[in-house]
Amino acid sequence: MVSRKIYESKSQADFSILLLALKNLVVNESLRYGYSFLPFPNPDTKAKPIDFIRQCADIDIALIFQEVEENVVKISLRSKESFDVQSFSSQFGGGGHKKASGIILKGSLDDVIQRVIDALESSINSI
């Protein structure tokens, strides 16, 4: 019964947000990162698309850009290897720990994605 409650009780909204995250997935295989974005409004759910995206074998760094209201973007970051997402996110006022971090930025979804991805690529290339 416990396993059923955990693994077989996802709502339709959970699947809707996962579908949207997969549809919007961008993978940079050469720099080994991937991100997705969820424009506002997005389904109200407890599902965490970042936990699904990070399972992709071709990436070491995963990001989800979720527009939580117009011009407010929440970014979740995860690292599988040595990249320190907490250190990276601190340049944007974010925090967390080495393998999981978050940022909240104001601006349009497209502008925030561009700013953060440009900074991420620069950080990866400087390693």
SEVEXNU-982976 format. One record per atom (N, C-alpha, C, CB): z, x, y; atom name; residue number from 1. Coordinates in steps of 0.05 Angstrom, whole numbers, plus 5000, padded with zeros to 4 digits. Each point is the difference from the previous one (the first is absolute). Last residue first. Glycine has a CB too. Layout:
! residues N
+------+------+------+------+-----+
|   pz |   px |   py | atom | seq |
+------+------+------+------+-----+
|    Z |    X |    Y |   CA | NUM |
...
+------+------+------+------+-----+
//
This chain:
! residues 127
+------+------+------+------+-----+
|   pz |   px |   py | atom | seq |
+------+------+------+------+-----+
| 4674 | 5724 | 5522 |    N | 127 |
| 5018 | 5010 | 4978 |   CA | 127 |
| 4986 | 5023 | 4986 |    C | 127 |
| 5020 | 4954 | 4994 |   CB | 127 |
| 4942 | 4992 | 5078 |    N | 126 |
| 5015 | 5023 | 5009 |   CA | 126 |
| 5019 | 5012 | 4978 |    C | 126 |
| 4997 | 4981 | 5047 |   CB | 126 |
| 4947 | 4939 | 4942 |    N | 125 |
| 4983 | 5024 | 5003 |   CA | 125 |
| 5015 | 5025 | 5009 |    C | 125 |
| 4963 | 4969 | 5010 |   CB | 125 |
| 5082 | 4947 | 4983 |    N | 124 |
| 4992 | 5009 | 4973 |   CA | 124 |
| 4983 | 5025 | 5002 |    C | 124 |
| 5000 | 4952 | 4984 |   CB | 124 |
| 5026 | 5007 | 5097 |    N | 123 |
| 5023 | 5011 | 4986 |   CA | 123 |
| 4993 | 5011 | 4972 |    C | 123 |
| 5029 | 4968 | 5025 |   CB | 123 |
| 4904 | 4987 | 5026 |    N | 122 |
| 5007 | 5026 | 5013 |   CA | 122 |
| 5024 | 5013 | 4985 |    C | 122 |
| 4983 | 4982 | 5044 |   CB | 122 |
| 4993 | 4932 | 4929 |    N | 121 |
| 4979 | 5020 | 4992 |   CA | 121 |
| 5006 | 5027 | 5012 |    C | 121 |
| 4966 | 4963 | 4996 |   CB | 121 |
| 5090 | 4967 | 5031 |    N | 120 |
| 5004 | 5006 | 4971 |   CA | 120 |
| 4980 | 5021 | 4991 |    C | 120 |
| 5017 | 4953 | 4992 |   CB | 120 |
| 4974 | 5012 | 5095 |    N | 119 |
| 5023 | 5018 | 4999 |   CA | 119 |
| 5005 | 5008 | 4971 |    C | 119 |
| 5020 | 4978 | 5040 |   CB | 119 |
| 4912 | 4959 | 4974 |    N | 118 |
| 4993 | 5025 | 5013 |   CA | 118 |
| 5022 | 5021 | 4998 |    C | 118 |
| 4970 | 4975 | 5032 |   CB | 118 |
| 5049 | 4938 | 4939 |    N | 117 |
| 4983 | 5014 | 4981 |   CA | 117 |
| 4990 | 5026 | 5011 |    C | 117 |
| 4986 | 4956 | 4981 |   CB | 117 |
| 5066 | 4988 | 5075 |    N | 116 |
| 5016 | 5010 | 4978 |   CA | 116 |
| 4983 | 5016 | 4980 |    C | 116 |
| 5031 | 4961 | 5006 |   CB | 116 |
| 4926 | 4997 | 5069 |    N | 115 |
| 5020 | 5020 | 5009 |   CA | 115 |
| 5014 | 5013 | 4977 |    C | 115 |
| 5006 | 4974 | 5042 |   CB | 115 |
| 4935 | 4953 | 4939 |    N | 114 |
| 4985 | 5024 | 5009 |   CA | 114 |
| 5020 | 5023 | 5008 |    C | 114 |
| 4961 | 4971 | 5015 |   CB | 114 |
| 5075 | 4944 | 4964 |    N | 113 |
| 4989 | 5013 | 4976 |   CA | 113 |
| 4986 | 5026 | 5008 |    C | 113 |
| 4993 | 4955 | 4978 |   CB | 113 |
| 5037 | 4992 | 5092 |    N | 112 |
| 5022 | 5012 | 4986 |   CA | 112 |
| 4990 | 5014 | 4975 |    C | 112 |
| 5031 | 4964 | 5017 |   CB | 112 |
| 4906 | 4986 | 5032 |    N | 111 |
| 5009 | 5024 | 5015 |   CA | 111 |
| 5023 | 5015 | 4986 |    C | 111 |
| 4986 | 4977 | 5042 |   CB | 111 |
| 4982 | 4940 | 4921 |    N | 110 |
| 4980 | 5022 | 4998 |   CA | 110 |
| 5008 | 5025 | 5014 |    C | 110 |
| 4965 | 4965 | 4998 |   CB | 110 |
| 5091 | 4958 | 5009 |    N | 109 |
| 5000 | 5011 | 4973 |   CA | 109 |
| 4980 | 5023 | 4998 |    C | 109 |
| 5013 | 4954 | 4982 |   CB | 109 |
| 5029 | 5030 | 5113 |    N | 108 |
| 4983 | 4984 | 4982 |   CA | 108 |
| 5000 | 5014 | 4973 |    C | 108 |
| 4971 | 4985 | 5039 |   CB | 108 |
| 5117 | 5029 | 5016 |    N | 107 |
| 4971 | 5005 | 5005 |   CA | 107 |
| 4984 | 4983 | 4981 |    C | 107 |
| 5010 | 5047 | 5016 |   CB | 107 |
| 5095 | 4997 | 4979 |    N | 106 |
| 4986 | 4979 | 5015 |   CA | 106 |
| 4971 | 5008 | 5005 |    C | 106 |
| 5044 | 4986 | 5022 |   CB | 106 |
| 5026 | 5042 | 4893 |    N | 105 |
| 4986 | 5008 | 5025 |   CA | 105 |
| 4988 | 4975 | 5013 |    C | 105 |
| 4990 | 5045 | 4981 |   CB | 105 |
| 5083 | 4995 | 4937 |    N | 104 |
| 4991 | 4976 | 5014 |   CA | 104 |
| 4987 | 5009 | 5026 |    C | 104 |
| 5036 | 4970 | 4979 |   CB | 104 |
| 4989 | 5076 | 4917 |    N | 103 |
| 4995 | 5002 | 5029 |   CA | 103 |
| 4994 | 4972 | 5010 |    C | 103 |
| 4982 | 5049 | 4996 |   CB | 103 |
| 5062 | 5007 | 4909 |    N | 102 |
| 4987 | 4978 | 5014 |   CA | 102 |
| 4999 | 5005 | 5030 |    C | 102 |
| 5017 | 4970 | 4965 |   CB | 102 |
| 4997 | 5079 | 4925 |    N | 101 |
| 5006 | 4998 | 5029 |   CA | 101 |
| 4986 | 4976 | 5012 |    C | 101 |
| 5006 | 5050 | 5002 |   CB | 101 |
| 5014 | 5016 | 4902 |    N | 100 |
| 4996 | 4973 | 5010 |   CA | 100 |
| 5009 | 4998 | 5029 |    C | 100 |
| 5006 | 4981 | 4953 |   CB | 100 |
| 4999 | 5101 | 4997 |    N |  99 |
| 4980 | 4986 | 4983 |   CA |  99 |
| 4994 | 4972 | 5010 |    C |  99 |
| 5016 | 5027 | 4962 |   CB |  99 |
| 5048 | 5033 | 5083 |    N |  98 |
| 4976 | 5016 | 4994 |   CA |  98 |
| 4978 | 4984 | 4985 |    C |  98 |
| 5030 | 5040 | 4998 |   CB |  98 |
| 5036 | 4900 | 5060 |    N |  97 |
| 5005 | 5025 | 4986 |   CA |  97 |
| 4973 | 5012 | 4991 |    C |  97 |
| 5046 | 4983 | 4984 |   CB |  97 |
| 4979 | 4954 | 5103 |    N |  96 |
| 5002 | 4994 | 4972 |   CA |  96 |
| 5008 | 5025 | 4985 |    C |  96 |
| 4965 | 4965 | 5003 |   CB |  96 |
| 4987 | 4999 | 5100 |    N |  95 |
| 5020 | 5014 | 4984 |   CA |  95 |
| 5000 | 4992 | 4971 |    C |  95 |
| 5027 | 5004 | 5040 |   CB |  95 |
| 4918 | 4996 | 5068 |    N |  94 |
| 5007 | 4987 | 4975 |   CA |  94 |
| 5021 | 5017 | 4985 |    C |  94 |
| 4955 | 4980 | 4997 |   CB |  94 |
| 4996 | 5038 | 5088 |    N |  93 |
| 5026 | 4986 | 5003 |   CA |  93 |
| 5009 | 4986 | 4975 |    C |  93 |
| 4989 | 4994 | 5047 |   CB |  93 |
| 4933 | 5064 | 4963 |    N |  92 |
| 4994 | 4973 | 5011 |   CA |  92 |
| 5026 | 4984 | 5004 |    C |  92 |
| 4955 | 5001 | 4978 |   CB |  92 |
| 5045 | 5086 | 4984 |    N |  91 |
| 4984 | 5004 | 5025 |   CA |  91 |
| 4993 | 4974 | 5013 |    C |  91 |
| 4982 | 5042 | 4980 |   CB |  91 |
| 5063 | 4961 | 4935 |    N |  90 |
| 5018 | 5005 | 5023 |   CA |  90 |
| 4985 | 5004 | 5026 |    C |  90 |
| 5033 | 5020 | 4968 |   CB |  90 |
| 4925 | 4970 | 4944 |    N |  89 |
| 5006 | 4975 | 5015 |   CA |  89 |
| 5017 | 5004 | 5024 |    C |  89 |
| 4995 | 4975 | 4958 |   CB |  89 |
| 4986 | 5099 | 4983 |    N |  88 |
| 4976 | 4990 | 5013 |   CA |  88 |
| 5006 | 4976 | 5018 |    C |  88 |
| 4973 | 5017 | 4961 |   CB |  88 |
| 5096 | 5016 | 4986 |    N |  87 |
| 4994 | 5019 | 5021 |   CA |  87 |
| 4975 | 4991 | 5016 |    C |  87 |
| 5021 | 5038 | 4973 |   CB |  87 |
| 5001 | 4913 | 4951 |    N |  86 |
| 5021 | 4996 | 5021 |   CA |  86 |
| 4994 | 5018 | 5023 |    C |  86 |
| 5034 | 4987 | 4965 |   CB |  86 |
| 4912 | 5019 | 4957 |    N |  85 |
| 4993 | 4978 | 5018 |   CA |  85 |
| 5021 | 4994 | 5021 |    C |  85 |
| 4974 | 4981 | 4962 |   CB |  85 |
| 4994 | 5107 | 4979 |    N |  84 |
| 5025 | 4988 | 5010 |   CA |  84 |
| 4993 | 4977 | 5020 |    C |  84 |
| 5025 | 5044 | 4994 |   CB |  84 |
| 4923 | 5006 | 4918 |    N |  83 |
| 4997 | 4992 | 5028 |   CA |  83 |
| 5025 | 4985 | 5008 |    C |  83 |
| 4949 | 4998 | 4996 |   CB |  83 |
| 5032 | 5036 | 4913 |    N |  82 |
| 5017 | 5015 | 5019 |   CA |  82 |
| 4999 | 4992 | 5029 |    C |  82 |
| 4994 | 5037 | 4969 |   CB |  82 |
| 4979 | 4893 | 4954 |    N |  81 |
| 5002 | 5029 | 4996 |   CA |  81 |
| 5018 | 5012 | 5022 |    C |  81 |
| 4954 | 5001 | 4979 |   CB |  81 |
| 5027 | 4905 | 5018 |    N |  80 |
| 5005 | 5007 | 4972 |   CA |  80 |
| 5006 | 5030 | 4996 |    C |  80 |
| 4970 | 4962 | 4986 |   CB |  80 |
| 5042 | 4962 | 5099 |    N |  79 |
| 4988 | 5026 | 4992 |   CA |  79 |
| 5008 | 5004 | 4970 |    C |  79 |
| 5002 | 5019 | 5047 |   CB |  79 |
| 4990 | 4896 | 5035 |    N |  78 |
| 5011 | 5011 | 4975 |   CA |  78 |
| 4986 | 5026 | 4993 |    C |  78 |
| 5012 | 4953 | 4984 |   CB |  78 |
| 5003 | 4968 | 5103 |    N |  77 |
| 4988 | 5024 | 4990 |   CA |  77 |
| 5015 | 5009 | 4975 |    C |  77 |
| 4986 | 5014 | 5046 |   CB |  77 |
| 4996 | 4897 | 5028 |    N |  76 |
| 5015 | 5010 | 4978 |   CA |  76 |
| 4985 | 5024 | 4989 |    C |  76 |
| 5020 | 4954 | 4989 |   CB |  76 |
| 4981 | 4988 | 5109 |    N |  75 |
| 4986 | 5018 | 4981 |   CA |  75 |
| 5019 | 5010 | 4980 |    C |  75 |
| 4968 | 5014 | 5036 |   CB |  75 |
| 5015 | 4903 | 5043 |    N |  74 |
| 5020 | 5013 | 4983 |   CA |  74 |
| 4984 | 5017 | 4979 |    C |  74 |
| 5035 | 4963 | 5006 |   CB |  74 |
| 4940 | 4993 | 5096 |    N |  73 |
| 4991 | 5008 | 4973 |   CA |  73 |
| 5023 | 5015 | 4986 |    C |  73 |
| 4952 | 5002 | 5015 |   CB |  73 |
| 5018 | 4929 | 5074 |    N |  72 |
| 5023 | 5014 | 4988 |   CA |  72 |
| 4993 | 5006 | 4971 |    C |  72 |
| 5034 | 4977 | 5032 |   CB |  72 |
| 4908 | 4971 | 5028 |    N |  71 |
| 5005 | 5026 | 5012 |   CA |  71 |
| 5026 | 5014 | 4992 |    C |  71 |
| 4974 | 4983 | 5038 |   CB |  71 |
| 5023 | 4919 | 4932 |    N |  70 |
| 4977 | 5011 | 5015 |   CA |  70 |
| 5009 | 5025 | 5015 |    C |  70 |
| 4981 | 4954 | 5005 |   CB |  70 |
| 5073 | 5031 | 4910 |    N |  69 |
| 4993 | 4981 | 5021 |   CA |  69 |
| 4978 | 5013 | 5016 |    C |  69 |
| 5048 | 4980 | 5002 |   CB |  69 |
| 4971 | 5060 | 4920 |    N |  68 |
| 5022 | 4980 | 4996 |   CA |  68 |
| 4999 | 4979 | 5022 |    C |  68 |
| 5028 | 5035 | 4978 |   CB |  68 |
| 4903 | 5037 | 4970 |    N |  67 |
| 5004 | 4989 | 5026 |   CA |  67 |
| 5020 | 4977 | 4998 |    C |  67 |
| 4952 | 5013 | 5015 |   CB |  67 |
| 5034 | 5075 | 4922 |    N |  66 |
| 5004 | 4971 | 5000 |   CA |  66 |
| 5005 | 4990 | 5028 |    C |  66 |
| 5018 | 5002 | 4953 |   CB |  66 |
| 4946 | 5086 | 4984 |    N |  65 |
| 5003 | 4992 | 5027 |   CA |  65 |
| 5001 | 4970 | 5001 |    C |  65 |
| 4974 | 5041 | 5017 |   CB |  65 |
| 5044 | 5040 | 4906 |    N |  64 |
| 4993 | 4972 | 5005 |   CA |  64 |
| 5006 | 4995 | 5030 |    C |  64 |
| 5010 | 4986 | 4951 |   CB |  64 |
| 4975 | 5107 | 4980 |    N |  63 |
| 5009 | 4987 | 5024 |   CA |  63 |
| 4991 | 4971 | 5000 |    C |  63 |
| 4998 | 5043 | 5025 |   CB |  63 |
| 5014 | 5054 | 4908 |    N |  62 |
| 4992 | 4972 | 5003 |   CA |  62 |
| 5012 | 4989 | 5026 |    C |  62 |
| 4996 | 4994 | 4950 |   CB |  62 |
| 4981 | 5106 | 4993 |    N |  61 |
| 5014 | 4987 | 5023 |   CA |  61 |
| 4988 | 4972 | 5003 |    C |  61 |
| 5008 | 5045 | 5024 |   CB |  61 |
| 4961 | 5009 | 4907 |    N |  60 |
| 5027 | 5010 | 5001 |   CA |  60 |
| 5016 | 4987 | 5022 |    C |  60 |
| 4984 | 5043 | 4981 |   CB |  60 |
| 4921 | 4929 | 4957 |    N |  59 |
| 5014 | 5004 | 5025 |   CA |  59 |
| 5028 | 5011 | 4995 |    C |  59 |
| 4973 | 4964 | 5022 |   CB |  59 |
| 4962 | 5007 | 4910 |    N |  58 |
| 4985 | 5017 | 5018 |   CA |  58 |
| 5014 | 5007 | 5026 |    C |  58 |
| 4960 | 4981 | 4980 |   CB |  58 |
| 5071 | 4957 | 4948 |    N |  57 |
| 5001 | 5028 | 4991 |   CA |  57 |
| 4987 | 5019 | 5020 |    C |  57 |
| 5000 | 4983 | 4953 |   CB |  57 |
| 5051 | 4921 | 5066 |    N |  56 |
| 4973 | 5011 | 4998 |   CA |  56 |
| 5001 | 5030 | 4994 |    C |  56 |
| 4983 | 4965 | 5032 |   CB |  56 |
| 5093 | 4977 | 4988 |    N |  55 |
| 4994 | 5005 | 4972 |   CA |  55 |
| 4972 | 5012 | 4996 |    C |  55 |
| 5031 | 4963 | 4988 |   CB |  55 |
| 5006 | 5005 | 5097 |    N |  54 |
| 5008 | 5027 | 4993 |   CA |  54 |
| 4995 | 5007 | 4971 |    C |  54 |
| 5034 | 4997 | 5035 |   CB |  54 |
| 4950 | 4914 | 4999 |    N |  53 |
| 4980 | 5020 | 5009 |   CA |  53 |
| 5007 | 5028 | 4991 |    C |  53 |
| 4991 | 4970 | 5040 |   CB |  53 |
| 5072 | 4960 | 4943 |    N |  52 |
| 4976 | 4997 | 4984 |   CA |  52 |
| 4979 | 5022 | 5007 |    C |  52 |
| 5009 | 4950 | 4995 |   CB |  52 |
| 5070 | 5042 | 5055 |    N |  51 |
| 5008 | 5009 | 4974 |   CA |  51 |
| 4976 | 4997 | 4980 |    C |  51 |
| 5047 | 4986 | 5010 |   CB |  51 |
| 4943 | 4984 | 5079 |    N |  50 |
| 5002 | 5030 | 5000 |   CA |  50 |
| 5007 | 5009 | 4972 |    C |  50 |
| 5014 | 5001 | 5048 |   CB |  50 |
| 4985 | 4905 | 4975 |    N |  49 |
| 4974 | 5012 | 4992 |   CA |  49 |
| 5001 | 5030 | 4998 |    C |  49 |
| 4978 | 4962 | 5021 |   CB |  49 |
| 5098 | 4963 | 4968 |    N |  48 |
| 4996 | 5024 | 5015 |   CA |  48 |
| 4974 | 5014 | 4991 |    C |  48 |
| 5051 | 5006 | 5006 |   CB |  48 |
| 4999 | 4887 | 4996 |    N |  47 |
| 4984 | 5021 | 4986 |   CA |  47 |
| 4996 | 5024 | 5019 |    C |  47 |
| 4976 | 4965 | 4973 |   CB |  47 |
| 5066 | 4950 | 5049 |    N |  46 |
| 5018 | 5022 | 4994 |   CA |  46 |
| 4985 | 5023 | 4986 |    C |  46 |
| 5039 | 4968 | 4998 |   CB |  46 |
| 4920 | 4956 | 5074 |    N |  45 |
| 5006 | 5006 | 4972 |   CA |  45 |
| 5019 | 5023 | 4998 |    C |  45 |
| 4955 | 4983 | 4987 |   CB |  45 |
| 4974 | 4955 | 5080 |    N |  44 |
| 5029 | 5006 | 5000 |   CA |  44 |
| 5009 | 5003 | 4971 |    C |  44 |
| 5007 | 4974 | 5043 |   CB |  44 |
| 4891 | 5045 | 4998 |    N |  43 |
| 5017 | 4983 | 4984 |   CA |  43 |
| 5030 | 5009 | 5002 |    C |  43 |
| 4961 | 4991 | 4970 |   CB |  43 |
| 4980 | 5030 | 5114 |    N |  42 |
| 4996 | 5006 | 4972 |   CA |  42 |
| 5021 | 4984 | 4984 |    C |  42 |
| 4982 | 5047 | 5011 |   CB |  42 |
| 4964 | 4952 | 5094 |    N |  41 |
| 5023 | 4996 | 4983 |   CA |  41 |
| 4994 | 5007 | 4971 |    C |  41 |
| 5015 | 4963 | 5031 |   CB |  41 |
| 4962 | 5105 | 5016 |    N |  40 |
| 5016 | 4977 | 5006 |   CA |  40 |
| 4983 | 4975 | 5003 |    C |  40 |
| 5035 | 5029 | 5022 |   CB |  40 |
| 4939 | 5060 | 4916 |    N |  39 |
| 4999 | 4989 | 5026 |   CA |  39 |
| 5019 | 4975 | 5003 |    C |  39 |
| 4953 | 5017 | 5005 |   CB |  39 |
| 5045 | 5071 | 4930 |    N |  38 |
| 5005 | 4972 | 4998 |   CA |  38 |
| 5001 | 4988 | 5028 |    C |  38 |
| 5025 | 5006 | 4956 |   CB |  38 |
| 4939 | 5090 | 4986 |    N |  37 |
| 5010 | 4987 | 5024 |   CA |  37 |
| 5000 | 4970 | 4996 |    C |  37 |
| 4982 | 5037 | 5029 |   CB |  37 |
| 5018 | 5068 | 4916 |    N |  36 |
| 4989 | 4973 | 5002 |   CA |  36 |
| 5012 | 4988 | 5025 |    C |  36 |
| 4994 | 4995 | 4950 |   CB |  36 |
| 4988 | 5110 | 5002 |    N |  35 |
| 5014 | 4981 | 5016 |   CA |  35 |
| 4987 | 4973 | 4998 |    C |  35 |
| 5015 | 5036 | 5031 |   CB |  35 |
| 4994 | 5074 | 4924 |    N |  34 |
| 4988 | 4974 | 5000 |   CA |  34 |
| 5016 | 4981 | 5018 |    C |  34 |
| 4981 | 5007 | 4954 |   CB |  34 |
| 4999 | 5107 | 5017 |    N |  33 |
| 5016 | 4978 | 5011 |   CA |  33 |
| 4985 | 4974 | 4999 |    C |  33 |
| 5023 | 5033 | 5031 |   CB |  33 |
| 4948 | 5063 | 4946 |    N |  32 |
| 5018 | 4987 | 4982 |   CA |  32 |
| 5020 | 4981 | 5013 |    C |  32 |
| 4996 | 5041 | 4972 |   CB |  32 |
| 4924 | 5015 | 5058 |    N |  31 |
| 5027 | 5006 | 5011 |   CA |  31 |
| 5022 | 4986 | 4985 |    C |  31 |
| 4979 | 5005 | 5045 |   CB |  31 |
| 4932 | 4985 | 4925 |    N |  30 |
| 5001 | 5028 | 5006 |   CA |  30 |
| 5028 | 5008 | 5012 |    C |  30 |
| 4950 | 5001 | 5007 |   CB |  30 |
| 5027 | 4907 | 4973 |    N |  29 |
| 5005 | 5016 | 4976 |   CA |  29 |
| 5003 | 5029 | 5007 |    C |  29 |
| 4974 | 4967 | 4974 |   CB |  29 |
| 5042 | 4940 | 5078 |    N |  28 |
| 4988 | 5026 | 5007 |   CA |  28 |
| 5007 | 5019 | 4977 |    C |  28 |
| 5003 | 4992 | 5051 |   CB |  28 |
| 4994 | 4895 | 4961 |    N |  27 |
| 5009 | 5024 | 4987 |   CA |  27 |
| 4985 | 5024 | 5009 |    C |  27 |
| 5013 | 4973 | 4960 |   CB |  27 |
| 5013 | 4917 | 5066 |    N |  26 |
| 4983 | 5022 | 5007 |   CA |  26 |
| 5012 | 5025 | 4987 |    C |  26 |
| 4986 | 4979 | 5045 |   CB |  26 |
| 5023 | 4904 | 4948 |    N |  25 |
| 5008 | 5027 | 4993 |   CA |  25 |
| 4979 | 5021 | 5007 |    C |  25 |
| 5027 | 4981 | 4962 |   CB |  25 |
| 4979 | 4918 | 5046 |    N |  24 |
| 4999 | 5017 | 5024 |   CA |  24 |
| 5007 | 5029 | 4994 |    C |  24 |
| 5012 | 4960 | 5027 |   CB |  24 |
| 4989 | 4972 | 4905 |    N |  23 |
| 4974 | 4996 | 5013 |   CA |  23 |
| 4997 | 5020 | 5023 |    C |  23 |
| 5001 | 4951 | 4987 |   CB |  23 |
| 5082 | 5045 | 4968 |    N |  22 |
| 4979 | 5013 | 4984 |   CA |  22 |
| 4973 | 4998 | 5013 |    C |  22 |
| 5027 | 4990 | 4959 |   CB |  22 |
| 5044 | 4965 | 5082 |    N |  21 |
| 5005 | 5029 | 5001 |   CA |  21 |
| 4979 | 5015 | 4984 |    C |  21 |
| 5049 | 4991 | 5006 |   CB |  21 |
| 4950 | 4915 | 4990 |    N |  20 |
| 4992 | 5009 | 5027 |   CA |  20 |
| 5003 | 5030 | 5002 |    C |  20 |
| 5014 | 4955 | 5020 |   CB |  20 |
| 5018 | 5005 | 4901 |    N |  19 |
| 4971 | 4998 | 5001 |   CA |  19 |
| 4989 | 5011 | 5027 |    C |  19 |
| 5002 | 4960 | 4969 |   CB |  19 |
| 5091 | 5032 | 5021 |    N |  18 |
| 4990 | 5022 | 4984 |   CA |  18 |
| 4969 | 5001 | 5000 |    C |  18 |
| 5041 | 4997 | 4971 |   CB |  18 |
| 5002 | 4931 | 5071 |    N |  17 |
| 5004 | 5024 | 5016 |   CA |  17 |
| 4990 | 5025 | 4985 |    C |  17 |
| 5039 | 4978 | 5023 |   CB |  17 |
| 4958 | 4938 | 4932 |    N |  16 |
| 4982 | 5000 | 5024 |   CA |  16 |
| 5003 | 5025 | 5016 |    C |  16 |
| 5003 | 4950 | 5002 |   CB |  16 |
| 5055 | 5035 | 4924 |    N |  15 |
| 4973 | 5007 | 4992 |   CA |  15 |
| 4980 | 5001 | 5023 |    C |  15 |
| 5010 | 4980 | 4955 |   CB |  15 |
| 5077 | 4990 | 5063 |    N |  14 |
| 5002 | 5028 | 4991 |   CA |  14 |
| 4972 | 5010 | 4991 |    C |  14 |
| 5047 | 4993 | 4985 |   CB |  14 |
| 4963 | 4916 | 5037 |    N |  13 |
| 4999 | 5017 | 5024 |   CA |  13 |
| 5002 | 5030 | 4992 |    C |  13 |
| 5022 | 4962 | 5026 |   CB |  13 |
| 4988 | 4974 | 4907 |    N |  12 |
| 4972 | 5001 | 5008 |   CA |  12 |
| 4997 | 5017 | 5025 |    C |  12 |
| 4991 | 4955 | 4980 |   CB |  12 |
| 5093 | 5068 | 4960 |    N |  11 |
| 4989 | 4976 | 5013 |   CA |  11 |
| 4971 | 5004 | 5007 |    C |  11 |
| 5045 | 4990 | 5019 |   CB |  11 |
| 5018 | 5054 | 4898 |    N |  10 |
| 4987 | 5005 | 5026 |   CA |  10 |
| 4988 | 4974 | 5011 |    C |  10 |
| 4990 | 5048 | 4986 |   CB |  10 |
| 5061 | 4977 | 4929 |    N |   9 |
| 5008 | 4980 | 5019 |   CA |   9 |
| 4989 | 5004 | 5028 |    C |   9 |
| 5042 | 4994 | 4974 |   CB |   9 |
| 4962 | 5061 | 4939 |    N |   8 |
| 4983 | 4977 | 4997 |   CA |   8 |
| 5007 | 4977 | 5019 |    C |   8 |
| 4993 | 5013 | 4953 |   CB |   8 |
| 5054 | 5075 | 5038 |    N |   7 |
| 4971 | 5006 | 4997 |   CA |   7 |
| 4982 | 4976 | 4999 |    C |   7 |
| 5014 | 5039 | 4976 |   CB |   7 |
| 5085 | 4956 | 5035 |    N |   6 |
| 4991 | 5023 | 5016 |   CA |   6 |
| 4969 | 5002 | 5000 |    C |   6 |
| 5043 | 5024 | 4989 |   CB |   6 |
| 5001 | 4908 | 4960 |    N |   5 |
| 5006 | 4996 | 5029 |   CA |   5 |
| 4989 | 5022 | 5017 |    C |   5 |
| 5041 | 4975 | 4986 |   CB |   5 |
| 4952 | 5034 | 4921 |    N |   4 |
| 4982 | 4979 | 5009 |   CA |   4 |
| 5004 | 4995 | 5030 |    C |   4 |
| 5000 | 4979 | 4954 |   CB |   4 |
| 5058 | 5080 | 5001 |    N |   3 |
| 4973 | 5012 | 5004 |   CA |   3 |
| 4981 | 4979 | 5011 |    C |   3 |
| 5009 | 5033 | 4963 |   CB |   3 |
| 5076 | 4937 | 5014 |    N |   2 |
| 5001 | 5017 | 5023 |   CA |   2 |
| 4973 | 5012 | 5006 |    C |   2 |
| 5049 | 5010 | 4991 |   CB |   2 |
| 4963 | 4938 | 4930 |    N |   1 |
| 5000 | 4984 | 5024 |   CA |   1 |
| 5000 | 5017 | 5026 |    C |   1 |
| 5024 | 4965 | 4974 |   CB |   1 |
+------+------+------+------+-----+
//
